[in-house]
Every structure is written in C-alpha cells, then in structure tokens.
C-alpha cells in the first residue's frame, strides 16, 4: 500500500498549484495568477481537447481554493483558417470545401444551426459542457481581438523584429524532428483525437520575398492563401497578393485588422500579452522545433516568458470502433455527459497526471468505472480513502464555487442500466422495480435516482447494440421446460418457493446463489468451490434462457425484480 508521502506526491494538482503560485509571485507579485487554454472550434471539440481545459482548470481551481486571485483564460482560436471539412457533421456537405482558407468565424454554420457561423456553432456546444462541468473561465475570441485592433502594437512589433524571429525559426527549419514516441491510437477516429487542431503544422511565415510573421486574409475572396511581398517599417505599408483569386493590394498595417500573426508567433505573443504563467501543451506542440518549444524563445521578443506547464498525453475512448462507424467523428464532452454525470467525467481527468494517457468508456466499461467511483465515495465518507484519492474525489465533486449537482440516492449504475434495459424506460415499471430493491427503505420517486438514472437510460438507448438489449420472453419456453432433468426441475422449484421471502435485491442475490448450494447439500453461507461455481453457472444459464432466451444478461437478481414475481413464475413453469 502506498505511504502517505507517496500518496501526496501523486496529487499532481497540488504540486502544480505550488509551482504556479511561486512562479506567479516571481513574475508579477500581487497580480492574479493567469492559467490558459486554447481551443480551436474547427469542428466538434472532442474529449482529447477537453484535457487542454481540465488540466489548467483543476490547477486554477486549487489556487482559487487557497484564496489567491486567479484567471483561467480560454482562447477561442476562431480566427484560425478553416482547414478541412470534418467528416460526419450533420448539416454539412462537400460544398463547405469552398470556405477552406477563410477564418472560422467567416464560414457558415452547419445547416439548421441557430448560430451565426461555424466557430460559434462549435463553441456553443463546448461552452454548455464546460458550464455543466463547473469550469469557470474567461473566454477570449481571437477574431474579436484581431479585428478590433487589440493586438495592433504586438503585430507591428513582430513585423519590426521579423529578422530576430526569422533567426530563431531558422535554427529549426533544417532540423529533422525526432520520431514521435508511439502512443498508438486504436483507429482513425482516435488518431484524429490525438492530432489536436492542426495549428502546429502551419507555415511559419517564410516567403521568397523574405520573412513576414503576419498573414492577411484576402480583401476579395477572404482566404489566407496570401503572400506578403513587401513591408515598410516606417509607413507600415504592406503589400500582398492572393494565389486563390489573384487579388492584391497595399494596406497600412497600423490601420489594417484583417489578418493575424502566424501560429508560431501568435501563441508566444499571447503569452506575453496576457501574462500567462501556466499552460499545458499537447504532444503535437511539444516536440523539438514545435510551436511550444520555439515559442519559448520568441516570447522574449515580446518581453514575456514561456508558461510553465506539462505536456499532456492522449485521451482514448473505449467502445470507439462501434461509435466511429456510425458517427464519423470523435466523442465530445457533450456526448460523454449524456451517459455520465459531471463529477465522474471530472474525476477521470483529475485522477491521472497529465502525462498519463487514459480512456473514457462508452462501452460496458462505464459500469466498472461507476463501481470504482462509488467505492471511492464510500471510502471518502468513512475516512479510509488515501489522501491523493480523497483529493481527486474532492476536485471531481466540487469546485471552489461549491458542490456540483449530484444524484440524491446513487444506486449502482449497472443496476439502473439493467432496469431501464428491461423496462425500455417505462417510468411506472422502473419505479416499481427500484422501489423493490430495498423494501425497508423504498424509493418513492425517480427524482431520488436522477440524474444518474437518465444517464444510464441514455447509455442503454444510444450505446448498447439492439442485439445486446434484453427482451423478456412473452411465453414460457415449453420445449426447454419439458426437456429438463430432475435436477433442473428441482432447481426451479427451490427458486420459486423462495421468491416471496427473498423479494429484494439482497434477498434474491442470496436465493439465486443459494439454490445450487442447497442442491449440493451445503449450507447457504458455504464458501464457493470449483464444483459449486460450475453448478451455479449452469443454473444461471438455465434461468437466462427461460427468461430472455440467451445464456447471459443483466445480473439475475435485478432481472428477476424487473420481470416481476408473477411473470417469473409463469416463465419458469409454475
């Protein structure tokens, strides 16, 4: 078992909070601590991108809990170019390809969207998910920053020092990047999740006419397929031509706001402008010569320092293959929040260090994750949780602003899923079954088990294939019943005799495991033996075939409650 010291060391959030507070005090004493994230609304913002937000959120929230002023900035990179038409987005077809090269805020939203443009459409879904997750942040639209002239001085400064920037970039242009460490995704959709926004692969501003770190959007076609051909430092006159439509013009950069710094200059400029102390970076930004590494040198030109922050690892999806074939994309935070409560999703990010990869379950594994969470809740409640585990739980269940909404009576997720599977979501039947789980303390309203019940119902209806759903037989299987030997008939008789006195979840658990023990001449509390386990599996398979025409299904005690005593008796031949 880990020692307390090891456990505290495993609490990565506290460790980073210590470092960030100390670094902020060194850089800007007395000012709010600035943590940052960047998100590109170039398509659905997926669960891999969420790590870009959750890592600084958890650190910022810890700093806030300690009483320090802190800002968590989320830069919406909505002035980035539209790179490609993402697959599988409803309301989008190949005609959107004509917008490639335009700012994301100048691209039409998918057909039927209530939002004014592409960027706002995808920002809105993420903003709703972040609100549900309890993430407090200051959002910054890069379209607004650039087009309103907020960065005018920074742009002119970059152009004035373009030779210095070019010299830094030149150190890396001829170097071959080392082979990437393999964190092999499972399929193409997961590969997409690992790649990030793609901004790291943009050109750095080098042209045949010289180096210019600024790229205008064309005044005619609106695309960034432009090349700067001349710039005058005194007058700030800039000349460019567009390879897409042939348009060209000369503008005064001190008054022109339809363009942006190239990515490898834009990012460090923002670090200096916002005074960012902590910002993590993904694997696509962290290799030698990448934007994070090069930015660490370029930021000095703007009078700033590179933030501290870890490289964060890949977030995978279990059950991805089934999903990607039908959805054509990677699951988003909104998708996850349909099948799991916000504290559980927060916990998945809080319990693993940023450099540790992990998976988010959309398949049967979600039931095990919920079991693990419920065990942790119990340990926290009775004071037996290790310090780091208790800290991760606290960060999942609440923020500095307060508790996140929770299910008043959190029944096991697998039980709820089994019940809504059998009842097909019929509320009266669901309430009947749930009220019989614990007759001494019955559930009086489904509100007691919400929102967990709704999440389990959503999982069953959207992520369990139709051929794996549980359909209870309408009529007894007379052929199977007629073929039973004496031992088979006796096992059913013992079960049926005990139904009335064992009609609760715990009681039926004792009964179904106890029937083979009685038949073997053992006491009800006898320890399982290999022979007994074989007999139990045989008995369970018989019950499943008689009730749902399969060899397996939901846990038998839950299934029996769901079917109801009268129907169980009829299907078992009573």
N, C-alpha and C positions, 0 to 999 in steps of 0.2 A: 504494500500500500504506500502511495506517495507520502512523503513527510509534509508537514505544514509549509516548510520553506519551499519545497518543490512545487507545492500547490499554488502558493502565492506567486512564484516565478511564472507559473503557467497563465496567470491572469495578465494577458498581454495588454489589455486596455489600460489598466492602472499604470503599467510600466511606460507605455507611450504617453499617457497623460503627464506623468512625472517629467519626462524628457521635453514635452512640448511646452509645459509651463515654464520650465527653466530656460528653454531656448527663447520663448517669447519675452521673458523678462530681460534676457541679454540683448535682444534686438530692439524691442520697443517697450521699455518699462512703463507700466501704468496704463497701457492701451489694451483693448480687448484682444484676446488670442484669436487668430484667424486660421481656421481649418477650411480646406477647399476640396471640392469635387468638380468634375466636368462631365457633362452628358451630351451626346450628340443625338438629337431627335431625328435621325436619318431614316428611322423605321421603328418598329416595335422595340422599346428599350427593355432588354431581357434581364434574366436573373444573374447573368455574369456581370452586366453593367451595375447591378444593384450593389455589388461589393465595393465599387468605386464610391458609393454613397454611404453604405453602412459602416465601413471602416472609419472614416472621419466622423461620422455621426456618433458612433459609440465613444470615441475619444473625446469629442466636443461635449457630449452629454456628461461624461465623467468629470471633465473640467468644470462644467456648469454646476454639477452636484457639490463640488468642493467650494463653490461660492465665487468663482472667477467669472468675469465677463468674457464671453466667447461668441464668435460668429462662425457659423458653418455656411460657407458660400457654395451654391451650386451654379456653376456657369453653364447655361444652356448654349451649346455651340450651334445655335440656329442660324448663324451667318456662314457656316461651312457650306461648301458646294454639295449639291445633290450628286452622289457618285454613281448610283445604280438603282434600278427599280427592284425593291426586295420582293422575293417570291412569297406567295401565299397571303398577301394582304387583301382583305375584302375591299371591293370597290376600286381596285387598281388594275390596269391592264398595260399592255406594251406601249400604249400611247404616251405614258408618263416618261418614256425614254427621251422625248423631245426636250425635257426640262433638265437633263443631265448637264451640270456645269453652272446652274443657277443657284442662288442662296436658298437654303431650305425654307426660308420664310417667303420666297417668291414662287414656290411650287404649289400647285393646287392640292388641297386636302383630298383624301380618298372620296370617291363618290358617296353621297349621303351623309358625309360628316357635317356636324354643326359648326366646325371650327374653320377659321378664315384661310388657313394654309396648312401645308404638310407638317411643318415644325410644331405648330400649335396643336394639331391633332394628336401627335405622339407625346408631346409634353403633357397634355391634359391627363392621359391615362396614367402616366408616371406620377404626376402631382397627386392624383387621387390615391394611388397606392401608398405614396410617402405619407400622406395625411393619416391613412389607416394605420400605418406602421409607427406613427408617433414621431416622425423625423421633422425636427424644427430646423428651418434653413432660410437663408436669404437668396432668392433666385435672381440671377443676372442674365438678361438676354443680350447676347453678343451682337445681335442685329441692332438693338437699341443703342448699345454702347458705341458701335462704329458709326452708324448712320446719323447719330445726334452730335458727333464730334467729340465725345468724351475722351477718346484716345488721340485726338489731333496732335498734341505735343509729343506723345510717345511715337506716333508714326513718323513725324518729322525728325525726331531724334534718331530713330532707327535708320532712316534714309541718310541722314548726315553721317552716321557711323557705319554705313554699309560695308566699307572696307574692312573695319575691325570684325564685323560679323562674318564676312566672307572668309577672313583669315582663320577664324575659329572653325567654320564649317569645312574649310579646305583640309583641315587635319584629318577629317574622317571620310572625305569623298572617295579616296583611293584605297581605304582600308576595307578588307573583306570582313563582314560580320561573322563572328564565330558561329558554328552550328548551334541551333537552339536546343536547349535541353528538352527532351521529349516528355510532354505531358499529354499523351496521345488521347484525343477525344474519341468517342465511340462511333460517331457517324458524322455526316456532312453538317447536320444541323448543330451538333455540339461544336464542330470546328468553327462554325460561324460565331457561336457564343464566345469562343476563345480569342477571336481575332480583334475584338474591340471595334472602334468606329472606323478605323482605316486612316485616320488623320496622320498617323505616324509615318505613313508611306508617301505622303505628299512631296512634291518637289520643293526645294529649299530656296528658290528664287534666282538660281543661276541662269543666265541667258548668254547668247553670243555677243550681245551688246554690252555686257558687264553684269555685275551682281546688283540686284534690286530686291530688297526683302518685302516689297509691297506688291499686291496683285489686285488690279482694278477689276470690277465687274463691268462688262461691255455696256456702253451707253446705248447701244442699238438692240442687241439680242439678249443682253442681261447675263451672259455667261462669263465664266472666268477663263476662257480659252484665249487669254490676252498675253501679250508680251510687252514689257516696258522697253522702249528703245532709247529713251533719253530722259535725263533729270538734271535740273539746275538747282543747286543748293541755295543760291541767293534768292531767286524768284519763286522757288518751289514748283516751277513748271515741269510737268511730267507728260511725256508723250507715250502713247501705247497704240498697238494695233491688235485686232481680234482675228484669230485664224478661223473662227467659226463662220463669221459673216463678212469679214473683210473691212469692217468699220475701224476707223482710227480717229484719235483726237488728241489735242493737247489741253491739259487742265492745270489749274493751280492747286497743288496738293494741300495748301493751307486752307483751302475752301472746299475741297472735294472729299466727299464721305461715302463714295460708292465703291468700296474695296476694303481689303483687310491685309494685315501682315501675314506672311506665310507661317505655317503652323510652328515650325521650329523657332521662330522669333516671337510669334504671338503668345505662346504659352509662358516663356520667361518674362515677357513684358508684363503680363497679368500678375505673375508672382510679385514683381516689384511694385506694380501699381496698387495692388490690394494688400500688400504686406503679408503674404501667405507664409505661415510658419509650418503647417502640417498638411501634406497632400500625398496620398499613396499613388502608385502608378502600376498599371498592368504590365504583363510580360511583353506586350507589343511596344511599350515605351521605354523599357528598361535595359535593353542590350547595349553594348558599347556602340557609340555613334547614333543612338536613337535620340528622340526628342528630349527625354528626361535628362540623359547624360549631357548632351550638347547644351541643353538649356541651362545646366548648372554653370556653364562658362558665360553664356550670352547674357544671363540675368545681371551680371556685373556691369554690363554696358548701360543698363537702366538704373544702376545704383541699388540693386537688391541682392538678395541671397536666395539660393535654391532652398525650397522647403525640405524639412526632414520628413521621412515617411517611407514605409516599406513597399516592396514590390508585392502585389497580391496575386495569388495563384488562381488557377482555373476553377470555376464552379460547374460541376457536371449535373446531369439530370438522369435519374433512373426512371425507366419507362419512356425514355425519349424516342426510341425507334418507333413505337406504336403511334406516338403523338405526331412526330415529324412527317410521317407519311400522309397524314390527313390534314394537318395544319399548315405544313410547308414553312414552318418557322420555329424559333426557339421560344420556350415559355417565358412569359413576362411576370413581374411581381403580381399584377392583377390576376393572372392565371393561377399563381400559387395561392393567393388569398381567397380564391373561390373554394379551395379544398382544405385550407389550414388556417387556423387563427393567427393573428398578427404576432402574438408572443412566441409561438413556435417558430415562425419564419425568422424573427429577430434572433432567436436562440441559435439557429443553425449558423448564422454569421458571427454571433458573439462567442461561441464556444471554441471556435477554431482560430488559431493565429492566422493573420493574413496570408502568410506564405504556405499555408497548408490548404491543399485542394479538398473539396468535399462535394457531396452530391445532394441534390434536393429531390425528394421522392414524389413521383406522380403515379407509381405503381403500388403493389401490395406493401412495399417497404414503408409507406406512410403510416401503416398501422403500428409497425415496430417503433418508428420514431415517436409516435404519440405515447406508446407504452413507456418509452425511455423518459420522455418529458414528465409523464405522470409520476413515475418513480422518483424523479428528481424533485418534483413538487412536494411529495410526501417526505423526502429526506430534509428538504428545507424547512418544512413545517415542524418536524420533530427535532431539528437541530443537529442531524447527523451528516449533513452534506459537507463535503470538503470545501474549504474557503473559496477556491477558484470556481468550483461548480456553483456554489451559492452566489458568487459574484456574477457569473454568466446568467444565472436564473434571474437575478435582480435586474440586470440590464435588458433582459428579454421581456420581463413582465411589467416594467415601468420605466419612465424616463424622469429627468429632473422635474418635469412638469406634473408628474403624477402617474397613477396606475393606468395601464391600458385596459380597455373593456375585456371582461373575461366571462366565461360560462359559469353561472352560479353553482351548478352541480355537474361537474365534469365527469360524466360516465366514460368508460373506455371507448375510444374512437372505433375500435373494431366491433364492439357491441352495437353501437349506433349504426355503423355501416351495415352490419348483418340485418338489423331490424328494418332499415329503410330498403334494403335489398329485397327482403321477403314481402314487405307490405307495399312495395312500389311507391313509397312516400305517402300513403293514405294516413292522414293525421289521426283519425279516430283509432285506427288499428295500432299505429305507432304508440299513441298514448296508452292504450290498453296494455300493450306488451311491456312498455317501460315501467308502468305502474306496478307490474307483477314481478319485476326483477328483485325488489326488496320489499315484501309485503309489510314489514314492520315500519318501514319509512318510505311509503309510496310517493312517486312523483305525481303531483296534482296538475301540472301544466307543462306543456312542451317548452314554455319560456324558460323553465328551470335548466334545460339542457341546450339552450341556444346561446351563442351561435354555433357551438360545436356540431349540433345535430344538422344544421343547414350545410356545414362544410362536408360532413360525411355523406349527406344526401347528394351534394354536388359531385363528390368524387365517384360515388356509385354510378350516377347517371352519365357522367362525361368521360370517365377513365377506366371503367370496367367493361370489357367487351361483352356484347349481347350473349355470346355463347358461354360466358362465365357467370351470368346472372343466375340467381336462384329462383326457379319456378317450382312451387309446391304442387304435387300431383292433385288432380281433381278427384280421381277414383283410386281405390286400392289396387295394387298390383296382384291380382288373384293368382296368376301363374307363379309368381315368386313365393307368395304366401303358401300355395299348395305344394311347393317343392321343398319346403323346409323340413329338416330332420327334427328329432325330438329335442335336441339341444337348442336349435334355433327357435322352435316354438316356445320352449321354456324361458329363453332369454326375453322374448317379447312379453310373456305373461308376467315375469318379475317386474319388468319396466312398467307395464300398465297398472299393476297392483300398487306400485309406489307413487304414481303420478300425483294423486290428491294430497298426500302427506309431504311431498317434496316440491310443491309448485312454487318455486322461486329460483333465482339464478344459482345460488349456492346449493340449494336442495337438489336441483336437477343435476348439477355437477357431481354431487355425491352419488346420486342414483345411477347415472349412466356409467360412471367408473366402477360403481359397486356391483352391478349385476354380474359381470364376469367373475368378480371375487366370490360372490355367493355361490355361483355355479361350480367354482373350483374348491369350495369348502373352506374358504378363507374368511377372516374377519374383515369388516368393512374398512378398517384402517390399516390393513396389511400393506407392507411395502411391496412395490411392483417388482416382479421377477420377469426374466425374458419370456417365459411361457405365458405369464399373465398379460404382458404387453401385446403378444400375438393375439390372445383371445379378445382383448379389448379392441384392437384394430379390426378384427373380424366382425365383432358386434357393431362397431361404429359404421363400418361399410354397409352392413345389412340395413341399419336404420336410414342411412343416407339414400340407399337405393329405394327403399319403401316410401320415403318422404319426398325426395326430389329427383329420383331416377338417375342419380350419379353416385360415384364412390366417395366423393368428398363434398364439402360445402361449408357453410358457416359453422361456428362452434355449436355442437349439438344442444347444450342447454339453452342457448339463445334461440336456436332454430325451433326447439320444442315450444318454448314460450311464444314465439312468433306464430307458429302454426295454430296453437290453441289446443286445450286438452281434448275437446270433443272431436276435433278433426284428427288429432294424433291417434285417438282410439280407433276411429273409423279406418284410417290408412294402415294401421298396424293390425287390422283384422279383428278388433274386439267385437 
